[in-house]
Amino acid sequence: MNPLSPIATPQPARPADDATDAARRAAMREAAVEFEAVFIAQMLEHSGVGRAPEGFGGGAGEDAFRSHLLGEQGRIMARSGGLGLAQEVYEALLKREGLSSEKAR
């Protein structure tokens, strides 16, 4: 056996059936929305949204729960249309995978 020979012969890619294609698209859309949700949550955190006014000081627990609150607010905003970032990410994922855009359908 030649040490550089492949272990298995590569098989040509099978065309995806409609169910598989739809599942891939749904997973890509969900990933794009989640990406936008994290992005929005980070923007909210850095803008100071949800930060307690000086003088109250809720301690470490407040900090932990604030991150959960901002994360959920980011998810809600992203699922409600958000900034449009999820759609752009989704289109880029489709292009990378060689799938046609839903706009072209």
Backbone bond lengths (Angstrom), bond angles and torsions (degrees), N, CA, C in turn:
res aa  C-N    CA-C-N  psi(-1)  N-CA   C-N-CA  omega(-1)  CA-C   N-CA-C  phi
1 M - - - 1.447 - - 1.522 109.18 -
2 N 1.280 116.88 132.69 1.447 123.37 177.59 1.532 108.52 -73.54
3 P 1.348 119.21 128.00 1.466 119.90 -176.94 1.533 113.27 -62.74
4 L 1.314 117.77 -17.43 1.456 120.20 -179.93 1.525 113.27 -98.11
5 S 1.324 117.11 -0.77 1.464 118.81 -179.06 1.526 109.91 -74.23
6 P 1.324 116.56 148.08 1.465 118.62 -179.98 1.521 111.19 -67.96
7 I 1.301 115.96 150.48 1.463 121.32 178.68 1.517 109.99 -68.43
8 A 1.298 116.37 -42.54 1.461 121.00 179.06 1.521 108.58 -132.15
9 T 1.295 115.45 148.55 1.453 119.97 178.21 1.526 108.58 -72.08
10 P 1.322 117.58 126.96 1.458 119.33 179.22 1.528 110.69 -61.85
11 Q 1.305 115.28 137.57 1.458 121.33 178.25 1.526 109.01 -99.84
12 P 1.316 116.88 142.06 1.464 118.22 177.12 1.527 110.33 -64.22
13 A 1.299 114.70 147.11 1.467 119.57 -179.67 1.521 109.94 -66.54
14 R 1.322 114.65 136.33 1.462 119.63 176.98 1.516 108.61 -85.20
15 P 1.315 116.81 141.49 1.463 117.32 175.68 1.528 109.66 -64.74
16 A 1.297 115.93 137.47 1.464 120.27 -178.62 1.520 110.03 -73.55
17 D 1.314 115.36 139.00 1.458 118.04 175.08 1.528 108.48 -77.17
18 D 1.314 116.48 170.83 1.464 120.80 -174.84 1.525 112.79 -60.82
19 A 1.335 117.23 -38.78 1.467 120.14 -179.01 1.524 110.87 -66.01
20 T 1.328 116.56 -42.98 1.461 120.44 178.82 1.521 110.23 -65.66
21 D 1.331 116.32 -42.72 1.455 121.22 179.35 1.528 110.38 -61.57
22 A 1.316 116.82 -43.83 1.469 120.72 179.53 1.525 110.94 -64.73
23 A 1.325 117.13 -39.00 1.465 120.86 178.95 1.528 110.63 -66.18
24 R 1.324 117.04 -41.00 1.471 120.58 178.12 1.521 110.73 -63.37
25 R 1.333 115.80 -43.45 1.465 119.98 179.48 1.531 110.90 -63.16
26 A 1.336 116.13 -42.09 1.468 119.82 179.67 1.525 110.65 -63.47
27 A 1.324 117.05 -41.19 1.467 120.72 178.87 1.523 110.92 -65.59
28 M 1.331 116.87 -39.68 1.462 120.25 178.42 1.520 111.12 -66.95
29 R 1.343 116.86 -40.52 1.465 119.84 178.81 1.528 109.97 -63.89
30 E 1.331 116.95 -43.51 1.468 120.88 179.95 1.531 110.40 -62.71
31 A 1.328 117.27 -41.28 1.469 120.70 178.33 1.528 110.62 -63.90
32 A 1.324 116.84 -39.76 1.462 120.84 179.83 1.525 111.17 -65.96
33 V 1.328 117.01 -41.71 1.468 121.03 179.00 1.528 110.00 -66.64
34 E 1.324 116.84 -41.32 1.469 119.96 179.18 1.530 110.51 -64.93
35 F 1.338 117.18 -38.25 1.461 121.00 176.48 1.529 110.03 -59.85
36 E 1.339 116.10 -46.39 1.463 119.51 179.23 1.528 110.84 -64.07
37 A 1.327 117.68 -37.71 1.465 121.31 179.32 1.524 110.77 -61.17
38 V 1.316 116.96 -44.01 1.471 120.92 178.94 1.529 109.82 -65.23
39 F 1.325 116.16 -41.42 1.465 120.94 178.62 1.532 110.53 -60.48
40 I 1.331 116.68 -47.00 1.465 120.69 179.81 1.525 110.44 -63.31
41 A 1.326 117.59 -43.42 1.467 120.91 179.37 1.527 110.84 -59.55
42 Q 1.324 116.72 -41.03 1.466 119.84 178.34 1.525 110.90 -65.35
43 M 1.324 116.49 -40.68 1.469 119.55 178.47 1.528 110.73 -64.21
44 L 1.335 116.77 -41.31 1.463 120.04 178.40 1.525 110.89 -63.28
45 E 1.327 116.05 -42.14 1.465 119.62 -179.53 1.524 111.29 -62.76
46 H 1.322 116.43 -45.31 1.464 119.62 -177.47 1.524 112.52 -73.16
47 S 1.336 116.48 -20.38 1.465 118.89 177.69 1.523 111.83 -82.15
48 G 1.335 116.90 -13.33 1.455 120.53 178.52 1.514 113.82 94.03
49 V 1.328 117.98 6.28 1.465 120.66 178.56 1.521 108.86 -63.80
50 G 1.314 116.80 133.25 1.454 121.34 177.68 1.514 114.47 85.37
51 R 1.311 117.29 -2.89 1.463 120.33 179.44 1.530 108.80 -76.57
52 A 1.303 115.72 133.62 1.464 120.38 -179.46 1.521 109.82 -68.17
53 P 1.325 116.29 143.09 1.467 118.53 176.20 1.527 110.17 -61.95
54 E 1.302 115.87 151.70 1.469 120.06 178.64 1.526 109.37 -57.31
55 G 1.316 115.59 141.80 1.446 120.00 177.24 1.519 113.88 105.89
56 F 1.348 118.37 -20.03 1.458 119.18 179.41 1.516 111.15 -89.55
57 G 1.307 118.40 -47.00 1.459 122.95 175.87 1.512 114.68 50.17
58 G 1.325 117.11 88.43 1.452 121.80 -178.98 1.513 113.79 -88.96
59 G 1.310 119.09 -1.36 1.456 121.77 177.12 1.516 113.76 80.17
60 A 1.341 114.06 -165.22 1.470 121.06 -175.72 1.525 111.78 -65.91
61 G 1.317 118.08 -34.56 1.459 121.22 179.91 1.514 111.82 -62.23
62 E 1.313 115.65 -38.72 1.464 119.71 178.84 1.523 110.32 -63.03
63 D 1.323 116.81 -42.21 1.463 120.69 178.89 1.522 111.40 -62.00
64 A 1.323 116.94 -42.76 1.467 120.77 -178.66 1.522 110.96 -64.70
65 F 1.318 116.62 -45.51 1.457 119.27 -178.02 1.521 112.27 -73.37
66 R 1.332 117.81 -28.32 1.461 120.38 177.19 1.525 110.15 -62.29
67 S 1.339 117.15 -39.64 1.467 118.94 179.41 1.527 110.94 -64.74
68 H 1.337 117.01 -36.23 1.472 120.01 176.72 1.527 110.81 -67.31
69 L 1.321 115.84 -41.59 1.459 120.53 179.23 1.526 110.51 -62.15
70 L 1.325 116.62 -47.27 1.460 120.08 -179.95 1.522 111.39 -64.77
71 G 1.331 117.43 -36.84 1.458 120.87 176.98 1.519 111.57 -62.38
72 E 1.319 116.30 -43.49 1.470 120.21 179.19 1.526 111.02 -68.75
73 Q 1.324 117.20 -39.34 1.461 119.80 176.24 1.528 110.47 -62.26
74 G 1.323 117.00 -39.76 1.463 120.80 176.77 1.517 111.66 -62.16
75 R 1.347 117.18 -42.40 1.473 121.04 178.23 1.526 111.53 -62.52
76 I 1.321 115.78 -45.14 1.467 119.93 -179.62 1.527 110.15 -62.30
77 M 1.313 116.38 -44.25 1.466 119.82 180.00 1.523 111.24 -64.76
78 A 1.329 117.47 -42.77 1.468 120.84 -179.21 1.523 110.98 -64.99
79 R 1.332 117.31 -41.51 1.469 120.65 -179.64 1.533 111.97 -71.71
80 S 1.322 116.62 -18.05 1.465 120.85 178.96 1.522 112.23 -93.34
81 G 1.302 117.35 10.85 1.460 120.72 179.81 1.510 112.88 116.29
82 G 1.306 116.26 -29.23 1.460 121.52 173.74 1.511 114.70 50.78
83 L 1.307 114.73 -138.82 1.454 122.78 -176.94 1.524 112.58 -98.10
84 G 1.313 117.13 -5.11 1.459 120.58 -175.47 1.520 112.27 91.80
85 L 1.308 116.73 -0.67 1.459 121.05 -179.12 1.525 111.53 -67.42
86 A 1.334 117.23 -38.81 1.468 120.67 -178.29 1.524 111.11 -60.08
87 Q 1.324 117.59 -41.11 1.465 120.46 179.99 1.519 110.69 -63.96
88 E 1.318 117.30 -41.37 1.468 120.86 179.34 1.526 111.06 -65.25
89 V 1.330 116.38 -42.58 1.468 120.55 178.23 1.520 109.84 -64.43
90 Y 1.329 116.88 -42.54 1.469 121.95 179.15 1.528 110.69 -60.23
91 E 1.324 117.27 -45.73 1.473 121.11 178.69 1.530 110.63 -61.78
92 A 1.327 117.16 -39.34 1.468 120.59 178.49 1.525 110.97 -66.05
93 L 1.340 117.13 -39.39 1.468 120.44 177.75 1.522 110.94 -64.79
94 L 1.328 116.73 -42.43 1.467 120.17 177.72 1.527 110.51 -59.95
95 K 1.319 115.67 -45.42 1.467 120.46 -179.30 1.527 110.55 -62.11
96 R 1.333 116.48 -43.20 1.462 120.78 -179.87 1.521 111.80 -62.18
97 E 1.334 116.37 -36.09 1.464 121.37 -179.10 1.523 112.60 -86.16
98 G 1.325 117.40 -2.19 1.459 120.54 178.95 1.517 113.73 75.47
99 L 1.321 116.79 22.74 1.465 121.11 178.31 1.519 109.00 -97.86
100 S 1.319 115.63 148.69 1.459 119.02 -179.37 1.520 110.05 -74.62
101 S 1.300 114.34 149.40 1.454 120.68 178.55 1.516 109.48 -71.08
102 E 1.323 116.21 147.55 1.463 119.87 177.74 1.521 110.74 -69.45
103 K 1.338 116.91 -21.38 1.465 120.14 177.05 1.525 110.59 -65.88
104 A 1.352 115.53 -32.80 1.463 120.50 -177.45 1.518 112.35 -80.47
105 R 1.309 116.69 -13.64 1.466 120.29 -177.58 1.491 112.10 -75.24
